[in-house]
Amino acid sequence: MATSLDMGDGGDAKAEMKKKTKAQLAATPMEKLREAALRRGVNGIQSMGRAFRIFDDNGNSMLDYKEFRNGLREFGVQLSPAEMKDIFDSVDIDNSGTIDFDEFILALRPPMSKARKNLIDQAFDKLDKTQDGVVTVEDIERVYDVRQHAKYKSGQWTEKKVLQEFLKTFEIGGVVDSQVTREEFHNYYAGVSASIDTDVYFDLMMRTIWKL
């Protein structure tokens, strides 16, 4: 007699579960870590960055293996010691025993097509009116209409507060300085990109939001 798992929706569910399990087993440690970050949402990479900054004891933007391992545990990542070491070694290409924080975040980003990267750069360039590589509150207020924000309309936030909170969306590493670098902007949109299947839709979204 056929069971519920052999027919209908049950069979489909079983097949899908097997497919997901196979994909998880085939994933590299870095891919597993990336997935764990993206499960936190589009700000997942930024959140992981903040966790790692806590363990950068001397503030040199470099992590040794102990700091790296503690950062993963603080973030709540379920990886084996061997998988953690595999990720660390893949970034520590010069075998120095330390990894550069920014290079690690770059390796963690989901892969993006050249077309998507170009759109992100176009949006950043439009915001960076002074062309100094940093977007500030002054840059944002020339483009971003705070009057459409719900908390501005309700009187809860001032115009400056809305702009500052908007900038925090893109900041990484726990450093909230009301400035956003190109790297921080790319890190944020790498998370957004991971949830969008087609370049066409990503293109439409970016052009609509930033009026490119």
C-alpha positions as CSV (number, residue, x, y, z in Angstrom):
1,M,0.0,0.0,0.0
2,A,1.3,3.4,-0.9
3,T,2.0,5.8,1.9
4,S,1.2,9.5,2.0
5,L,4.8,10.2,1.2
6,D,4.6,8.2,-2.0
7,M,1.9,10.2,-3.7
8,G,0.4,13.6,-4.1
9,D,1.7,16.6,-2.1
10,G,3.4,14.2,0.4
11,G,5.6,12.9,-2.4
12,D,6.5,16.4,-3.6
13,A,7.4,17.4,-0.1
14,K,9.7,14.4,0.4
15,A,11.4,15.1,-3.0
16,E,11.9,18.7,-2.1
17,M,13.3,17.8,1.3
18,K,15.8,15.4,-0.3
19,K,16.8,18.1,-2.8
20,K,17.4,20.6,0.0
21,T,19.3,18.1,2.1
22,K,21.5,17.2,-0.9
23,A,22.2,20.9,-1.6
24,Q,23.1,21.6,2.0
25,L,25.5,18.6,2.1
26,A,27.2,19.8,-1.2
27,A,27.5,23.4,0.0
28,T,31.0,24.6,0.9
29,P,31.6,26.0,4.5
30,M,31.7,29.6,3.1
31,E,28.3,29.0,1.3
32,K,26.9,27.7,4.6
33,L,28.1,30.8,6.4
34,R,26.7,33.1,3.7
35,E,23.4,31.4,3.9
36,A,23.4,31.8,7.7
37,A,24.0,35.5,7.3
38,L,21.3,36.0,4.6
39,R,18.8,34.2,6.8
40,R,19.0,37.3,9.0
41,G,17.7,39.4,6.1
42,V,19.3,41.9,3.8
43,N,21.3,43.3,6.7
44,G,22.7,39.9,7.5
45,I,26.2,40.7,6.3
46,Q,26.2,43.9,8.3
47,S,25.0,42.1,11.4
48,M,27.8,39.5,11.1
49,G,30.2,42.4,10.7
50,R,29.1,43.9,14.0
51,A,29.6,40.5,15.7
52,F,33.1,40.3,14.4
53,R,34.0,43.8,15.3
54,I,33.4,43.0,19.0
55,F,36.2,40.5,18.9
56,D,38.7,42.7,17.1
57,D,40.5,43.4,20.4
58,N,43.1,45.8,19.2
59,G,41.0,47.5,16.6
60,N,43.4,46.8,13.7
61,S,40.7,45.3,11.4
62,M,42.5,42.0,11.5
63,L,41.2,38.8,13.0
64,D,43.2,35.8,14.2
65,Y,41.6,32.4,14.3
66,K,40.5,32.6,17.9
67,E,38.8,36.0,17.3
68,F,37.2,34.6,14.1
69,R,35.9,31.5,15.8
70,N,34.5,33.6,18.7
71,G,32.8,35.9,16.2
72,L,31.1,33.0,14.5
73,R,29.8,31.6,17.8
74,E,28.6,35.1,18.9
75,F,26.7,35.3,15.6
76,G,25.1,31.9,16.4
77,V,26.5,30.1,13.4
78,Q,26.3,26.3,13.6
79,L,29.5,25.1,11.9
80,S,31.9,22.4,12.9
81,P,35.5,23.4,13.9
82,A,36.7,21.9,10.6
83,E,34.3,24.1,8.6
84,M,35.3,27.2,10.6
85,K,39.0,26.5,9.9
86,D,38.2,25.9,6.2
87,I,36.6,29.4,5.9
88,F,39.4,31.0,7.8
89,D,42.1,29.4,5.6
90,S,40.3,30.3,2.4
91,V,40.6,34.0,3.3
92,D,44.1,33.8,4.9
93,I,45.7,33.2,1.5
94,D,49.1,34.3,2.7
95,N,49.1,31.9,5.7
96,S,49.8,34.8,8.1
97,G,47.5,33.5,10.7
98,T,45.2,36.5,10.5
99,I,42.6,37.7,8.0
100,D,41.7,41.2,6.9
101,F,38.2,42.0,8.1
102,D,37.2,43.8,4.9
103,E,38.5,41.0,2.7
104,F,36.5,38.5,4.7
105,I,33.3,40.5,4.3
106,L,34.0,40.8,0.5
107,A,34.4,36.9,0.3
108,L,31.2,36.6,2.2
109,R,29.1,38.6,-0.2
110,P,26.8,36.6,-2.4
111,P,28.0,36.5,-6.0
112,M,26.5,39.2,-8.2
113,S,26.6,39.8,-12.0
114,K,28.6,42.7,-13.4
115,A,25.3,44.3,-14.4
116,R,24.1,44.4,-10.8
117,K,27.4,45.7,-9.5
118,N,27.3,48.5,-12.1
119,L,23.8,49.5,-11.0
120,I,24.9,49.7,-7.4
121,D,27.9,51.9,-8.4
122,Q,25.5,54.1,-10.4
123,A,23.3,54.6,-7.4
124,F,26.2,55.3,-5.1
125,D,27.7,57.8,-7.5
126,K,24.4,59.6,-7.7
127,L,24.3,60.0,-3.9
128,D,28.0,60.9,-3.6
129,K,27.7,64.4,-5.0
130,T,31.1,65.5,-3.6
131,Q,32.7,62.4,-5.3
132,D,34.8,61.8,-2.2
133,G,33.9,58.1,-1.9
134,V,31.6,58.7,1.2
135,V,27.9,59.4,1.3
136,T,26.9,61.8,4.1
137,V,23.7,63.2,5.5
138,E,24.2,66.2,3.3
139,D,24.5,64.0,0.2
140,I,21.4,62.0,1.1
141,E,19.2,65.0,1.8
142,R,19.7,66.1,-1.8
143,V,18.1,62.9,-3.1
144,Y,16.1,61.3,-0.3
145,D,12.6,62.8,0.4
146,V,12.2,62.5,4.2
147,R,8.7,63.9,3.9
148,Q,7.5,60.5,2.7
149,H,8.8,58.7,5.8
150,A,6.0,57.6,8.2
151,K,7.8,58.8,11.4
152,Y,8.5,62.2,9.9
153,K,4.8,62.5,9.0
154,S,3.8,61.6,12.5
155,G,6.2,64.0,14.0
156,Q,8.2,61.3,15.9
157,W,11.4,62.0,14.0
158,T,13.0,65.2,12.7
159,E,14.3,65.4,9.2
160,K,17.9,64.9,10.5
161,K,16.8,61.8,12.5
162,V,15.2,60.2,9.4
163,L,18.4,60.8,7.3
164,Q,20.6,59.3,10.1
165,E,18.4,56.2,10.4
166,F,18.4,55.8,6.6
167,L,22.2,55.9,6.6
168,K,22.4,53.2,9.4
169,T,20.7,50.8,7.0
170,F,24.0,50.6,5.0
171,E,26.6,50.8,7.7
172,I,28.6,47.8,8.8
173,G,30.9,46.7,11.6
174,G,29.0,48.5,14.4
175,V,30.5,51.9,13.3
176,V,27.6,54.3,13.1
177,D,29.1,57.5,11.9
178,S,26.4,58.9,9.6
179,Q,28.6,58.1,6.7
180,V,28.5,55.3,4.1
181,T,31.4,54.1,2.0
182,R,31.0,52.4,-1.4
183,E,31.9,49.1,0.3
184,E,29.2,49.4,2.8
185,F,26.7,50.3,0.1
186,H,27.7,47.2,-1.9
187,N,27.5,45.0,1.2
188,Y,23.9,46.1,1.8
189,Y,22.8,45.6,-1.8
190,A,24.6,42.2,-2.0
191,G,22.1,41.1,0.6
192,V,19.2,42.6,-1.3
193,S,20.5,41.0,-4.5
194,A,20.5,37.5,-3.0
195,S,16.7,37.6,-2.7
196,I,16.1,38.7,-6.3
197,D,16.3,36.0,-8.9
198,T,16.6,38.0,-12.2
199,D,18.8,40.8,-13.3
200,V,15.8,42.4,-15.0
201,Y,13.9,42.8,-11.7
202,F,17.0,44.0,-9.8
203,D,17.6,46.6,-12.6
204,L,14.0,47.8,-12.3
205,M,14.2,48.0,-8.5
206,M,17.4,50.0,-8.5
207,R,16.3,52.4,-11.2
208,T,12.9,53.0,-9.5
209,I,14.4,53.6,-6.0
210,W,17.3,55.8,-7.1
211,K,15.8,57.3,-10.3
212,L,18.7,56.2,-12.4
